[in-house]
Amino acid sequence: MKQRFFNRDILILLASFLFSRIILSLFNVNMNYDSINVYWQYLSLDSLQHDLLKGVWYNHTQPPIFNLFLGGILKLFGSYAALAFPLIFKLITIINVLLLYKCLKLLVCYSKIPLIISLLYVLSPATMILENELFYTTFITMLLLTSSYFLIQFTRRNNYWFAIGFLLPLAFACLTRGMYNIGWLVVIALVSIFYFRKTAFRTLTVVSVCCIVLATSWYVKNYVIFEKFTTSTWLGMNLARNVFHDHDVKDSSKIESIEPFSQISVYRPFITGVLEKRYAGLNDAELLKEFKNGKHVNLNHISYIEVSQKYAEASKAQIKRNPAAYLRNVLQSVVIFFAPATRYPFAEIQSQKIKYYDIAYSFNLNHFAKGKEERRWAMVLSSMPKIIMYVITFGLILTGIKRRKYVSALNLFILLTFAYIFFISSCVEHYENMRFRFEIEPLFLLLLSQVLDQNLKKGKGKMPDNSNENF
Protein backbone atom coordinates (compact mmCIF):
# COMPACT_ATOMS: atom_id res chain seq x y z
CA MET A 1 0.00 0.00 0.00
CA LYS A 2 1.37 3.41 -0.94
CA GLN A 3 2.33 5.48 2.06
CA ARG A 4 0.82 8.94 2.41
CA PHE A 5 3.37 11.74 2.65
CA PHE A 6 1.66 13.55 5.53
CA ASN A 7 1.44 10.67 7.96
CA ARG A 8 1.21 10.98 11.73
CA ASP A 9 4.98 11.08 12.23
CA ILE A 10 5.45 13.97 9.82
CA LEU A 11 2.63 15.92 11.47
CA ILE A 12 4.36 15.36 14.84
CA LEU A 13 7.66 16.61 13.37
CA LEU A 14 6.04 19.71 11.88
CA ALA A 15 4.15 20.44 15.09
CA SER A 16 7.35 20.00 17.13
CA PHE A 17 9.19 22.35 14.81
CA LEU A 18 6.47 25.00 14.99
CA PHE A 19 6.05 24.80 18.78
CA SER A 20 9.80 24.78 19.51
CA ARG A 21 10.44 27.77 17.24
CA ILE A 22 7.67 29.77 18.88
CA ILE A 23 9.25 29.02 22.26
CA LEU A 24 12.67 29.90 20.84
CA SER A 25 11.45 33.32 19.68
CA LEU A 26 10.32 34.05 23.25
CA PHE A 27 13.98 33.67 24.28
CA ASN A 28 14.93 36.19 21.57
CA VAL A 29 16.86 33.69 19.44
CA ASN A 30 16.42 35.33 16.06
CA MET A 31 18.46 35.75 12.89
CA ASN A 32 21.04 38.52 12.94
CA TYR A 33 20.46 40.04 9.51
CA ASP A 34 23.54 42.28 9.85
CA SER A 35 25.65 39.18 9.07
CA ILE A 36 25.07 39.91 5.40
CA ASN A 37 27.14 43.09 5.87
CA VAL A 38 29.80 41.59 8.13
CA TYR A 39 30.72 38.06 7.04
CA TRP A 40 33.94 37.74 5.07
CA GLN A 41 32.49 35.24 2.61
CA TYR A 42 29.91 37.64 1.18
CA LEU A 43 30.18 40.24 -1.52
CA SER A 44 29.44 43.83 -0.60
CA LEU A 45 25.77 44.63 -0.25
CA ASP A 46 25.96 46.91 -3.27
CA SER A 47 27.32 44.07 -5.42
CA LEU A 48 24.72 41.62 -4.10
CA GLN A 49 21.91 44.01 -4.92
CA HIS A 50 23.04 45.72 -8.11
CA ASP A 51 26.04 43.96 -9.68
CA LEU A 52 25.63 40.34 -8.62
CA LEU A 53 26.92 38.44 -11.66
CA LYS A 54 29.99 40.64 -12.05
CA GLY A 55 30.71 40.43 -8.33
CA VAL A 56 30.47 36.64 -8.34
CA TRP A 57 32.52 36.28 -11.53
CA TYR A 58 35.47 38.24 -10.10
CA ASN A 59 35.31 36.66 -6.65
CA HIS A 60 38.44 34.58 -6.02
CA THR A 61 37.69 33.68 -2.39
CA GLN A 62 34.36 31.83 -2.55
CA PRO A 63 32.46 29.47 -4.85
CA PRO A 64 29.47 31.20 -6.47
CA ILE A 65 26.28 29.53 -5.26
CA PHE A 66 25.73 31.07 -1.83
CA ASN A 67 26.43 34.63 -2.97
CA LEU A 68 24.04 34.00 -5.88
CA PHE A 69 21.49 32.72 -3.35
CA LEU A 70 21.89 35.82 -1.15
CA GLY A 71 21.74 38.19 -4.10
CA GLY A 72 18.72 36.40 -5.54
CA ILE A 73 16.78 36.75 -2.27
CA LEU A 74 17.72 40.43 -2.03
CA LYS A 75 16.54 41.08 -5.57
CA LEU A 76 13.36 39.03 -5.18
CA PHE A 77 12.21 40.42 -1.83
CA GLY A 78 13.83 43.87 -1.80
CA SER A 79 13.15 45.74 1.43
CA TYR A 80 11.43 42.63 2.84
CA ALA A 81 14.59 40.51 2.60
CA ALA A 82 15.22 40.81 6.36
CA LEU A 83 11.87 39.07 6.90
CA ALA A 84 12.33 36.58 4.07
CA PHE A 85 15.71 35.17 5.13
CA PRO A 86 14.57 33.77 8.53
CA LEU A 87 11.55 32.13 6.89
CA ILE A 88 13.65 30.63 4.09
CA PHE A 89 16.20 29.25 6.54
CA LYS A 90 13.44 27.73 8.64
CA LEU A 91 12.06 26.16 5.47
CA ILE A 92 15.53 24.68 4.84
CA THR A 93 15.45 23.12 8.32
CA ILE A 94 12.01 21.62 7.61
CA ILE A 95 13.31 20.20 4.32
CA ASN A 96 16.31 18.72 6.15
CA VAL A 97 14.10 17.10 8.78
CA LEU A 98 11.78 15.61 6.16
CA LEU A 99 14.71 14.34 4.08
CA LEU A 100 16.25 12.76 7.17
CA TYR A 101 12.94 11.15 8.08
CA LYS A 102 12.34 9.81 4.56
CA CYS A 103 15.87 8.37 4.39
CA LEU A 104 15.36 6.65 7.74
CA LYS A 105 12.04 5.17 6.62
CA LEU A 106 13.86 3.58 3.70
CA LEU A 107 16.73 2.30 5.85
CA VAL A 108 15.31 0.83 9.06
CA CYS A 109 12.59 -1.66 10.01
CA TYR A 110 11.56 -0.35 13.42
CA SER A 111 8.88 2.25 12.84
CA LYS A 112 9.69 4.43 15.86
CA ILE A 113 13.36 5.04 14.97
CA PRO A 114 12.75 7.55 12.11
CA LEU A 115 10.50 9.73 14.26
CA ILE A 116 12.77 9.64 17.34
CA ILE A 117 15.96 10.39 15.43
CA SER A 118 14.30 13.14 13.39
CA LEU A 119 12.97 14.72 16.59
CA LEU A 120 16.47 14.64 18.08
CA TYR A 121 17.67 16.63 15.09
CA VAL A 122 14.83 19.15 14.88
CA LEU A 123 14.95 19.85 18.64
CA SER A 124 18.74 20.12 18.81
CA PRO A 125 19.92 23.49 20.17
CA ALA A 126 22.52 23.56 17.38
CA THR A 127 19.84 23.11 14.72
CA MET A 128 17.77 25.87 16.30
CA ILE A 129 20.67 28.29 16.55
CA LEU A 130 22.46 27.59 13.26
CA GLU A 131 19.22 27.96 11.29
CA ASN A 132 19.24 31.49 12.67
CA GLU A 133 22.71 32.22 11.33
CA LEU A 134 22.76 33.76 7.87
CA PHE A 135 25.30 31.22 6.67
CA TYR A 136 25.54 28.10 4.54
CA THR A 137 25.66 25.43 7.27
CA THR A 138 22.09 24.13 6.97
CA PHE A 139 22.17 24.74 3.20
CA ILE A 140 25.08 22.27 2.89
CA THR A 141 23.19 19.81 5.09
CA MET A 142 20.25 20.01 2.69
CA LEU A 143 22.51 19.20 -0.28
CA LEU A 144 24.09 16.19 1.47
CA LEU A 145 20.74 14.81 2.64
CA THR A 146 19.27 15.25 -0.84
CA SER A 147 22.21 13.33 -2.25
CA SER A 148 21.76 10.57 0.38
CA TYR A 149 18.05 10.24 -0.37
CA PHE A 150 18.60 9.83 -4.10
CA LEU A 151 21.50 7.43 -3.55
CA ILE A 152 19.17 5.16 -1.57
CA GLN A 153 16.64 5.39 -4.39
CA PHE A 154 19.33 4.77 -7.00
CA THR A 155 20.38 1.61 -5.15
CA ARG A 156 16.84 0.33 -5.54
CA ARG A 157 16.27 1.46 -9.12
CA ASN A 158 19.10 2.57 -11.41
CA ASN A 159 18.10 5.44 -13.65
CA TYR A 160 19.48 8.79 -14.78
CA TRP A 161 17.16 10.91 -12.61
CA PHE A 162 18.23 9.22 -9.38
CA ALA A 163 21.89 9.41 -10.46
CA ILE A 164 21.50 13.14 -11.10
CA GLY A 165 19.74 13.54 -7.73
CA PHE A 166 22.72 11.84 -6.06
CA LEU A 167 25.65 13.60 -7.78
CA LEU A 168 24.34 17.06 -8.71
CA PRO A 169 23.88 18.19 -5.06
CA LEU A 170 27.51 17.16 -4.44
CA ALA A 171 28.62 19.35 -7.35
CA PHE A 172 26.53 22.17 -5.86
CA ALA A 173 28.27 21.61 -2.50
CA CYS A 174 31.62 22.10 -4.26
CA LEU A 175 30.23 25.33 -5.73
CA THR A 176 28.94 26.51 -2.35
CA ARG A 177 31.84 25.96 0.02
CA GLY A 178 35.56 25.60 -0.68
CA MET A 179 36.05 22.71 1.75
CA TYR A 180 34.05 20.44 -0.56
CA ASN A 181 36.63 20.50 -3.32
CA ILE A 182 36.76 18.78 -6.66
CA GLY A 183 39.00 16.00 -5.33
CA TRP A 184 36.26 14.85 -2.94
CA LEU A 185 33.68 14.86 -5.75
CA VAL A 186 35.98 12.89 -8.09
CA VAL A 187 36.65 10.24 -5.42
CA ILE A 188 32.93 9.86 -4.64
CA ALA A 189 32.14 9.60 -8.36
CA LEU A 190 34.87 7.03 -9.10
CA VAL A 191 33.99 4.89 -6.07
CA SER A 192 30.29 5.00 -7.06
CA ILE A 193 31.05 4.01 -10.66
CA PHE A 194 33.15 1.08 -9.44
CA TYR A 195 30.51 0.08 -6.88
CA PHE A 196 27.71 -0.02 -9.49
CA ARG A 197 29.97 -1.16 -12.36
CA LYS A 198 27.80 -4.23 -13.09
CA THR A 199 24.42 -2.50 -13.02
CA ALA A 200 24.83 1.21 -13.79
CA PHE A 201 28.33 1.85 -15.14
CA ARG A 202 27.21 3.94 -18.12
CA THR A 203 24.57 5.88 -16.21
CA LEU A 204 26.91 6.92 -13.41
CA THR A 205 29.81 7.62 -15.77
CA VAL A 206 27.77 10.03 -17.89
CA VAL A 207 26.27 11.83 -14.89
CA SER A 208 29.61 11.91 -13.02
CA VAL A 209 31.43 13.47 -15.96
CA CYS A 210 28.76 16.15 -16.35
CA CYS A 211 28.78 17.01 -12.61
CA ILE A 212 32.58 17.03 -12.41
CA VAL A 213 32.78 19.29 -15.45
CA LEU A 214 30.21 21.62 -13.85
CA ALA A 215 32.14 21.83 -10.56
CA THR A 216 35.53 22.09 -12.31
CA SER A 217 34.33 24.98 -14.46
CA TRP A 218 34.73 27.38 -11.53
CA TYR A 219 38.25 26.11 -10.87
CA VAL A 220 39.09 26.73 -14.52
CA LYS A 221 37.53 30.20 -14.37
CA ASN A 222 39.70 31.09 -11.36
CA TYR A 223 42.78 29.65 -13.03
CA VAL A 224 42.21 31.69 -16.19
CA ILE A 225 41.46 34.95 -14.34
CA PHE A 226 43.53 34.63 -11.14
CA GLU A 227 46.01 31.83 -12.00
CA LYS A 228 44.73 29.75 -9.06
CA PHE A 229 43.10 26.35 -9.63
CA THR A 230 40.82 26.59 -6.60
CA THR A 231 37.44 27.95 -5.52
CA SER A 232 38.95 29.72 -2.50
CA THR A 233 42.32 31.45 -2.29
CA TRP A 234 42.12 31.62 1.51
CA LEU A 235 43.61 28.17 2.20
CA GLY A 236 46.96 29.61 3.32
CA MET A 237 45.30 31.88 5.87
CA ASN A 238 43.08 29.04 7.10
CA LEU A 239 46.12 26.78 7.54
CA ALA A 240 48.05 29.50 9.39
CA ARG A 241 45.28 29.83 11.98
CA ASN A 242 45.85 26.20 12.92
CA VAL A 243 49.65 26.05 12.53
CA PHE A 244 50.37 29.17 14.59
CA HIS A 245 47.68 28.68 17.22
CA ASP A 246 49.30 28.99 20.68
CA HIS A 247 52.54 29.98 18.97
CA ASP A 248 52.85 33.75 19.13
CA VAL A 249 55.46 35.17 16.74
CA LYS A 250 56.98 38.41 18.02
CA ASP A 251 59.21 39.14 15.01
CA SER A 252 57.25 41.81 13.11
CA SER A 253 59.31 41.16 10.00
CA LYS A 254 57.43 37.87 9.55
CA ILE A 255 53.90 37.71 8.20
CA GLU A 256 52.95 35.06 10.78
CA SER A 257 53.28 37.72 13.51
CA ILE A 258 49.99 39.14 12.17
CA GLU A 259 46.65 37.50 12.89
CA PRO A 260 45.37 35.84 9.68
CA PHE A 261 42.41 37.54 8.01
CA SER A 262 43.50 41.02 9.15
CA GLN A 263 42.72 44.06 6.99
CA ILE A 264 44.87 44.43 3.89
CA SER A 265 46.67 47.63 4.98
CA VAL A 266 48.36 45.68 7.80
CA TYR A 267 50.02 43.44 5.19
CA ARG A 268 51.48 46.25 3.05
CA PRO A 269 55.11 45.50 4.10
CA PHE A 270 54.69 41.91 2.86
CA ILE A 271 52.98 42.40 -0.52
CA THR A 272 54.17 43.86 -3.80
CA GLY A 273 50.91 45.44 -4.89
CA VAL A 274 51.44 44.09 -8.39
CA LEU A 275 48.06 42.30 -8.34
CA GLU A 276 46.25 45.56 -7.61
CA LYS A 277 47.75 47.10 -10.74
CA ARG A 278 47.05 44.03 -12.87
CA TYR A 279 43.38 43.72 -11.87
CA ALA A 280 42.51 47.42 -11.62
CA GLY A 281 39.37 48.29 -13.56
CA LEU A 282 37.82 44.79 -13.60
CA ASN A 283 35.75 45.09 -10.43
CA ASP A 284 37.34 47.69 -8.18
CA ALA A 285 34.47 47.63 -5.64
CA GLU A 286 35.37 44.05 -4.69
CA LEU A 287 39.02 43.68 -5.66
CA LEU A 288 40.58 46.99 -4.58
CA LYS A 289 38.61 48.35 -1.62
CA GLU A 290 39.92 47.64 1.88
CA PHE A 291 36.47 47.84 3.47
CA LYS A 292 32.95 46.94 2.39
CA ASN A 293 29.56 48.11 3.63
CA GLY A 294 31.20 50.97 5.51
CA LYS A 295 33.53 49.70 8.23
CA HIS A 296 33.72 45.95 7.57
CA VAL A 297 36.92 44.35 6.25
CA ASN A 298 36.74 43.33 2.59
CA LEU A 299 38.53 40.00 2.40
CA ASN A 300 37.79 39.71 -1.32
CA HIS A 301 40.59 42.21 -1.96
CA ILE A 302 42.85 40.93 -4.74
CA SER A 303 46.01 41.18 -2.63
CA TYR A 304 44.77 38.47 -0.27
CA ILE A 305 45.89 36.02 -2.96
CA GLU A 306 49.47 37.11 -2.28
CA VAL A 307 48.90 37.27 1.48
CA SER A 308 47.45 33.77 1.61
CA GLN A 309 50.35 32.39 -0.44
CA LYS A 310 52.86 33.88 2.03
CA TYR A 311 50.94 32.43 4.98
CA ALA A 312 50.99 29.03 3.25
CA GLU A 313 54.77 29.22 2.81
CA ALA A 314 55.27 30.30 6.45
CA SER A 315 52.97 27.50 7.65
CA LYS A 316 54.82 24.83 5.69
CA ALA A 317 58.15 26.08 7.06
CA GLN A 318 56.79 26.03 10.62
CA ILE A 319 55.47 22.47 10.23
CA LYS A 320 58.91 21.34 9.04
CA ARG A 321 60.62 23.11 11.94
CA ASN A 322 58.26 21.93 14.64
CA PRO A 323 55.95 19.13 13.50
CA ALA A 324 55.11 18.17 17.11
CA ALA A 325 53.60 21.61 17.80
CA TYR A 326 51.47 21.36 14.67
CA LEU A 327 50.31 17.86 15.60
CA ARG A 328 49.28 19.17 19.04
CA ASN A 329 47.15 21.79 17.32
CA VAL A 330 45.67 19.14 15.04
CA LEU A 331 44.81 17.09 18.14
CA GLN A 332 43.07 20.14 19.62
CA SER A 333 41.12 20.48 16.38
CA VAL A 334 40.16 16.80 16.59
CA VAL A 335 38.67 17.43 20.05
CA ILE A 336 36.95 20.60 18.83
CA PHE A 337 35.42 18.59 15.96
CA PHE A 338 33.35 16.67 18.52
CA ALA A 339 32.46 19.66 20.71
CA PRO A 340 28.83 20.82 20.86
CA ALA A 341 28.10 22.86 17.74
CA THR A 342 26.74 25.57 20.04
CA ARG A 343 30.41 26.21 20.94
CA TYR A 344 30.87 27.65 17.45
CA PRO A 345 32.02 31.27 18.04
CA PHE A 346 29.10 32.88 16.21
CA ALA A 347 26.62 30.64 18.05
CA GLU A 348 27.80 31.27 21.60
CA ILE A 349 25.85 34.49 22.16
CA GLN A 350 22.64 32.80 20.99
CA SER A 351 23.33 29.65 23.03
CA GLN A 352 23.56 31.77 26.19
CA LYS A 353 19.89 32.63 25.73
CA ILE A 354 18.92 28.95 26.05
CA LYS A 355 21.90 27.82 28.12
CA TYR A 356 20.05 25.44 30.47
CA TYR A 357 18.49 23.62 27.54
CA ASP A 358 21.86 23.61 25.80
CA ILE A 359 23.59 22.17 28.87
CA ALA A 360 20.98 19.43 29.26
CA TYR A 361 20.79 18.54 25.57
CA SER A 362 24.32 19.21 24.25
CA PHE A 363 26.34 18.77 27.47
CA ASN A 364 27.83 22.18 26.71
CA LEU A 365 29.89 22.82 29.83
CA ASN A 366 31.29 26.00 28.38
CA HIS A 367 28.44 27.86 30.08
CA PHE A 368 30.19 27.17 33.42
CA ALA A 369 33.72 28.02 32.25
CA LYS A 370 35.59 31.23 32.96
CA GLY A 371 39.06 31.91 31.65
CA LYS A 372 41.13 30.18 28.98
CA GLU A 373 42.12 27.05 30.91
CA GLU A 374 38.61 26.39 32.20
CA ARG A 375 37.25 26.81 28.69
CA ARG A 376 39.76 24.29 27.36
CA TRP A 377 38.79 21.69 29.95
CA ALA A 378 35.12 22.41 29.32
CA MET A 379 35.75 21.84 25.61
CA VAL A 380 37.39 18.47 26.25
CA LEU A 381 34.71 17.27 28.68
CA SER A 382 31.88 18.52 26.45
CA SER A 383 33.36 16.57 23.54
CA MET A 384 33.40 13.25 25.38
CA PRO A 385 29.76 12.17 24.77
CA LYS A 386 30.10 12.75 21.01
CA ILE A 387 33.48 11.03 20.86
CA ILE A 388 32.13 7.95 22.66
CA MET A 389 28.97 7.88 20.52
CA TYR A 390 30.89 8.25 17.28
CA VAL A 391 33.56 5.68 18.18
CA ILE A 392 30.94 3.08 19.13
CA THR A 393 28.76 3.74 16.08
CA PHE A 394 31.59 3.76 13.54
CA GLY A 395 33.15 0.74 15.27
CA LEU A 396 29.92 -1.26 14.96
CA ILE A 397 29.41 -0.15 11.36
CA LEU A 398 32.96 -1.16 10.37
CA THR A 399 32.70 -4.44 12.31
CA GLY A 400 29.46 -5.24 10.49
CA ILE A 401 31.09 -4.45 7.14
CA LYS A 402 34.03 -6.73 7.93
CA ARG A 403 31.77 -9.56 9.10
CA ARG A 404 29.43 -9.42 6.11
CA LYS A 405 32.15 -8.46 3.61
CA TYR A 406 29.60 -5.97 2.30
CA VAL A 407 28.99 -2.24 2.56
CA SER A 408 25.96 -0.41 1.23
CA ALA A 409 26.49 2.41 -1.26
CA LEU A 410 25.01 4.91 1.18
CA ASN A 411 27.27 3.90 4.06
CA LEU A 412 30.31 3.95 1.81
CA PHE A 413 29.40 7.49 0.74
CA ILE A 414 28.91 8.57 4.38
CA LEU A 415 32.19 6.99 5.54
CA LEU A 416 34.18 8.63 2.74
CA THR A 417 32.59 12.02 3.37
CA PHE A 418 33.15 11.85 7.13
CA ALA A 419 36.78 10.76 6.69
CA TYR A 420 37.38 13.63 4.26
CA ILE A 421 35.73 16.36 6.38
CA PHE A 422 37.32 15.08 9.60
CA PHE A 423 40.82 15.06 8.07
CA ILE A 424 40.59 18.40 6.26
CA SER A 425 38.93 20.29 9.10
CA SER A 426 41.35 18.91 11.71
CA CYS A 427 44.47 19.69 9.67
CA VAL A 428 43.50 23.04 8.17
CA GLU A 429 40.85 24.70 10.37
CA HIS A 430 40.82 25.76 14.00
CA TYR A 431 37.87 26.41 16.31
CA GLU A 432 35.19 26.13 13.66
CA ASN A 433 35.14 22.44 12.84
CA MET A 434 32.43 21.62 15.37
CA ARG A 435 30.20 23.44 12.88
CA PHE A 436 31.66 21.38 10.03
CA ARG A 437 30.76 18.22 11.94
CA PHE A 438 27.26 19.44 12.61
CA GLU A 439 26.47 20.12 8.97
CA ILE A 440 27.21 16.44 8.23
CA GLU A 441 25.79 15.09 11.49
CA PRO A 442 22.50 13.99 9.87
CA LEU A 443 24.62 11.56 7.84
CA PHE A 444 25.95 10.19 11.12
CA LEU A 445 22.36 9.85 12.35
CA LEU A 446 21.67 7.61 9.35
CA LEU A 447 24.48 5.31 10.52
CA LEU A 448 23.37 5.46 14.16
CA SER A 449 19.81 4.53 13.18
CA GLN A 450 21.01 1.46 11.32
CA VAL A 451 23.06 0.35 14.33
CA LEU A 452 20.05 0.81 16.62
CA ASP A 453 17.80 -1.03 14.18
CA GLN A 454 20.11 -4.03 13.89
CA ASN A 455 20.63 -4.29 17.65
CA LEU A 456 16.91 -4.00 18.39
CA LYS A 457 16.24 -6.86 15.98
CA LYS A 458 18.95 -8.96 17.60
CA GLY A 459 17.66 -8.15 21.07
CA LYS A 460 14.22 -9.45 20.14
CA GLY A 461 15.63 -12.41 18.22
CA LYS A 462 13.95 -11.02 15.15
CA MET A 463 15.97 -10.86 11.95
CA PRO A 464 13.39 -11.03 9.17
CA ASP A 465 14.40 -12.13 5.70
CA ASN A 466 13.56 -8.74 4.24
CA SER A 467 15.46 -6.78 6.91
CA ASN A 468 17.70 -3.99 5.70
CA GLU A 469 21.30 -5.16 6.06
CA ASN A 470 22.66 -1.76 5.19
CA PHE A 471 26.10 -1.96 6.72
Rosetta blueprint (number, residue, H / E / L):
1 M L
2 K L
3 Q L
4 R L
5 F L
6 F L
7 N L
8 R H
9 D H
10 I H
11 L H
12 I H
13 L H
14 L H
15 A H
16 S H
17 F H
18 L H
19 F H
20 S H
21 R H
22 I H
23 I H
24 L H
25 S H
26 L H
27 F L
28 N L
29 V L
30 N L
31 M L
32 N L
33 Y L
34 D L
35 S H
36 I H
37 N H
38 V H
39 Y L
40 W L
41 Q L
42 Y L
43 L L
44 S L
45 L H
46 D H
47 S H
48 L H
49 Q H
50 H H
51 D L
52 L H
53 L H
54 K H
55 G H
56 V H
57 W H
58 Y L
59 N L
60 H L
61 T L
62 Q L
63 P L
64 P L
65 I H
66 F H
67 N H
68 L H
69 F H
70 L H
71 G H
72 G H
73 I H
74 L H
75 K H
76 L H
77 F H
78 G H
79 S H
80 Y H
81 A H
82 A H
83 L H
84 A H
85 F H
86 P H
87 L H
88 I H
89 F H
90 K H
91 L H
92 I H
93 T H
94 I H
95 I H
96 N H
97 V H
98 L H
99 L H
100 L H
101 Y H
102 K H
103 C H
104 L H
105 K H
106 L H
107 L H
108 V L
109 C L
110 Y L
111 S L
112 K H
113 I H
114 P H
115 L H
116 I H
117 I H
118 S H
119 L H
120 L H
121 Y H
122 V H
123 L L
124 S L
125 P H
126 A H
127 T H
128 M H
129 I H
130 L H
131 E L
132 N L
133 E L
134 L L
135 F L
136 Y L
137 T H
138 T H
139 F H
140 I H
141 T H
142 M H
143 L H
144 L H
145 L H
146 T H
147 S H
148 S H
149 Y H
150 F H
151 L H
152 I H
153 Q H
154 F H
155 T H
156 R H
157 R L
158 N L
159 N L
160 Y H
161 W H
162 F H
163 A H
164 I H
165 G H
166 F H
167 L H
168 L H
169 P H
170 L H
171 A H
172 F H
173 A H
174 C H
175 L L
176 T L
177 R L
178 G L
179 M L
180 Y L
181 N L
182 I H
183 G H
184 W H
185 L H
186 V H
187 V H
188 I H
189 A H
190 L H
191 V H
192 S H
193 I H
194 F H
195 Y H
196 F L
197 R L
198 K L
199 T L
200 A L
201 F H
202 R H
203 T H
204 L H
205 T H
206 V H
207 V H
208 S H
209 V H
210 C H
211 C H
212 I H
213 V H
214 L H
215 A H
216 T H
217 S H
218 W H
219 Y H
220 V H
221 K H
222 N H
223 Y H
224 V H
225 I H
226 F H
227 E L
228 K L
229 F L
230 T L
231 T L
232 S L
233 T L
234 W L
235 L H
236 G H
237 M H
238 N H
239 L H
240 A H
241 R H
242 N H
243 V H
244 F L
245 H L
246 D L
247 H L
248 D L
249 V L
250 K L
251 D L
252 S L
253 S L
254 K L
255 I H
256 E H
257 S H
258 I L
259 E L
260 P L
261 F L
262 S L
263 Q L
264 I H
265 S H
266 V H
267 Y H
268 R H
269 P H
270 F H
271 I L
272 T L
273 G L
274 V H
275 L H
276 E H
277 K H
278 R H
279 Y H
280 A L
281 G L
282 L L
283 N L
284 D H
285 A H
286 E H
287 L H
288 L L
289 K L
290 E L
291 F E
292 K E
293 N L
294 G L
295 K L
296 H E
297 V E
298 N L
299 L L
300 N L
301 H L
302 I L
303 S L
304 Y H
305 I H
306 E H
307 V H
308 S H
309 Q H
310 K H
311 Y H
312 A H
313 E H
314 A H
315 S H
316 K H
317 A H
318 Q H
319 I H
320 K H
321 R H
322 N L
323 P H
324 A H
325 A H
326 Y H
327 L H
328 R H
329 N H
330 V H
331 L H
332 Q H
333 S H
334 V H
335 V H
336 I H
337 F H
338 F L
339 A L
340 P L
341 A H
342 T H
343 R H
344 Y L
345 P H
346 F H
347 A H
348 E H
349 I H
350 Q H
351 S H
352 Q H
353 K H
354 I L
355 K H
356 Y H
357 Y H
358 D H
359 I H
360 A H
361 Y H
362 S H
363 F L
364 N L
365 L H
366 N H
367 H H
368 F H
369 A L
370 K L
371 G L
372 K H
373 E H
374 E H
375 R H
376 R H
377 W H
378 A H
379 M H
380 V H
381 L H
382 S H
383 S H
384 M H
385 P H
386 K H
387 I H
388 I H
389 M H
390 Y H
391 V H
392 I H
393 T H
394 F H
395 G H
396 L H
397 I H
398 L H
399 T H
400 G H
401 I H
402 K H
403 R H
404 R H
405 K L
406 Y L
407 V L
408 S L
409 A H
410 L H
411 N H
412 L H
413 F H
414 I H
415 L H
416 L H
417 T H
418 F H
419 A H
420 Y H
421 I H
422 F H
423 F H
424 I H
425 S H
426 S H
427 C H
428 V H
429 E L
430 H L
431 Y L
432 E L
433 N H
434 M H
435 R H
436 F H
437 R H
438 F H
439 E H
440 I H
441 E H
442 P H
443 L H
444 F H
445 L H
446 L H
447 L H
448 L H
449 S H
450 Q H
451 V H
452 L H
453 D H
454 Q H
455 N H
456 L H
457 K H
458 K H
459 G H
460 K L
461 G L
462 K L
463 M L
464 P L
465 D L
466 N L
467 S L
468 N L
469 E L
470 N L
471 F L
